[in-house]
Amino acid sequence: MSETTTTVPAPELRIESSRVFRGPNVWHYRKVVQLVVDLGVLEQFPTDTLPGFADTLYAMLPGLWNHHCSRGRKGGFVERLHEGTWLGHVTEHVAIELQTQVGHDARRGKTRSVKGEPGKYNVIYAYQDEFVGLAAGELAVRLVNHLVSAEPGFDLGTEIDSLARTAERYALGPSTQAIVDEAVSRDIPWQRLNSASLIQLGQGVHQQRIRATMTSRTSNIAVDIASNKHLTLELLGNAGLPVPRSASVRTLAEAQREARRIGYPVVIKPLDGNHGRGVKLNLADEQAIADVWEASRAESKRGVMIVESFITGRDYRCLVIGGQIAAIAERVPAHVVGDGRHTITELVEQTNADPRRGVGHEKVLTRIRIDQDAVDLVAGQGMGMDDVPEPGRVVQLTLTGNMSTGGISIDRTFEAHPENIEIAEEAARIIGLDIAGIDFICPDITQPVRETGGGICEVNAAPGFRMHTHPTIGDPQYIAKPVIDMLFPTGTPSRIPIVAVTGTNGKTTTSRMIAHIFKGIGRKVGMTSTDGVVIDERLVIKADASGPRSARMVLQNPRVDFAVLEVARGGILREGLGYDYNDVAVVLNVTPDHLGIRGINTLAQLAAVKQVVVEAVPRHGYAVLNADDPNVAGMRRACSGRVVWFSMRQPGEASRDMVEDHCRRGGRAVVLDSSEMGDRIMLRDGRRSMQIAWTHLMPSTFGGRAVMNVQNAMAAAAAAYSSGASLHDIRQGLRTFSTSYYLAPGRLNEVTVDGRTVIIDYCHNAPGMVMLGDFVDRTAAESEQTTGRPMHRIGVIATAGDRRDDDIAELGRVAARHFDHVVVREDARTRGRQVGETARLTVEGVEEAMAKGARCQRVEVVLDELEATRHVMSLSSPGDLVVICSDSHARVMAELENQGHRATPSDHESPHG
């Protein structure tokens, strides 16, 4: 395309929706923001048709030159701008560059059109902080609209400053960020537990927590000691370490009396102070103490003050981590240096303009604050704030060297005398801190402090790292490394095994089987499912917990050493996975369900969503895939690790032959072998073949009749073996797992009520009904063979209202082939449909099948689930099979247990007499 002159359209680019993915997702394996943008009439105007657009944008954001785009080289995106590209694509790159402008590392992105909706695009880009990422996207849209309209009033500099303030507000502090960066470099997972600096490093039982530079191993009593400055100096003095003479006081008179005893000059400071607040130095007489008393005491929460002898010398901070010196910095109080042209106030403004300086601890240096103490200190040097100091003259603005008051740091790590290092390390041990900041005042850290004079004036818990990681002068020290070494010594794991289970049907049962196997081994299993969050067999949250938030909840639990996570389609589309990768991914099947929701209209699209868990398998991990399902089998290409197949087909069938070839090449698989004695589950590992179990001996299969649970057991066995379980443990687990209500609530639970066999199951879609119907047929056939008379079958069925009309009707068609009598109910949540509408569509499907000769003879509607349960129990007779497809299984089970079949058939005549 070439630039042409055209009528500039009105800006119409707008964001229709936004979504933050916090883990692997359908767009990328890392966290990204998704914006759905509508270009409106701008769809007809690529960038080369907008006069001056490309040049103006590049002039405003020259960093766009570093964007490779599809060209694979710097300047690639700028070339695309001039050649002509669509404004959705421009929005992506601008959002990334705006984040870069405020110091965030965001490099990845893609833009894809929304199928079937011209002018709409999915704009995908990486982020470091989700609030900043979203704000950058919104600003990018405003900038593009401004460039199209060329209207005044948009100041990009002001907007970027606002974005920078947002970034600073949500950013981790320098110390926390340094530790997190080191953890990431070692593949240690982390989670931010609040909006401040509380961070979890690692998962489950292996987790450690930090808050700034305080860790899970920081002793509470040590922190209390360090916060009591008088007690700290007393303990250090008793151990023979050099410390100033000191006393604790509460009143001005006490302070003056203790100062006379100690000897002037003195220092006063709050007993519980930090960051240099309230510290008053070099007080030469009683009047000097009186002048600063109230201001200093105002910084104390307890009202207790310390008076100590004033030690002259330089201010050094010795950082001790795990009992060893990690870094030493000389702290220089805030000051300016005269140039003969500017006033002291102007020099402070110039110093604060340094981009490294910010408010508080948000940046590596803190802005100098001019308060009354600073004005008095300048006056004590014979000057005023509006005076112009001569060139080279140093004007002190604070007496303390704290970074939080505007000071600077000089790295002295490798200059300290060994004796001083030993004193600092001993001080940390005496106080009991794992990470300690030891404040030395002495003439020269290179000389023994016991000879030159000076001593330890303070020991700090949770010391700041920024003076060491970003010294103003000297080399930075990588002090996060010893912190991580201390929390995670060499060979210490930081992750727990994660098994992710997905598919259309069978997820919950398979997850429970895997959890049951590992519980038998002695593991503390955390499991999520549509029924809730289970920690070590205890249900802690009852809800649909198959999303990323529930996964993070399990990984935060300090008891859990093995995670089995059911992963549903909705959670993946809403937020992505709740972790960075899973060691084992299990995909059971992909069949028609949830189609027509959130842009997922085909089985291929649904498979792409389920495939996210396979894409999240690392090189050392495994993907357990159903070889019999073509939509699942195709996922093998997305797996970075090893594939483990499971197949119920017999030799000679295509999928089984593929599995056999896979095993001949050294692969793993779980297969079903049939013989006259029955079916048995076999594990293939290369050319070795090992028996796991006879299907009819596993309680969950009802003597082999529940074929769906045979498949689930095969997937569970493959996942358990891939996770390190032995064959003995797998066999034991499958032989002891049953679908009783206590082990698998709502999943093929069988109870007997007054001679009636009642099955409670969660089946809610047509593919699930196919499997459940097969179980019903097999159960009825076995009963007829035993009793010699037909078994009457009654089914209560329902599906969710957000399914497509035909999918709802298909459930009815399938159910009609297996039940003599169908009762259609509805879920309490109709999901956007009118009450009765879902039931009507289901009945239409049943009646359509009945018209074609299906087994069903009667269909009726009872919308309420409990009423439907009572109704079918009143219709049934001893020896009948009643199947209740339940949404609220606990209520249904309670009803069955409590009523004891109290309802009489007089209200509803039994159709079979």
Order of alpha helices (4+ residues) and beta strands (2+ residues): beta-beta-alpha-alpha-alpha-beta-beta-alpha-alpha-alpha-beta-beta-beta-beta-alpha-alpha-beta-alpha-beta-beta-alpha-beta-beta-beta-beta-alpha-beta-beta-alpha-beta-beta-alpha-beta-alpha-beta-alpha-alpha-beta-alpha-beta-beta-beta-alpha-beta-alpha-beta-alpha-alpha-beta-alpha-beta-alpha-beta-beta-beta-alpha-alpha-beta-beta-alpha-beta-alpha-beta-alpha-beta-alpha-beta-alpha
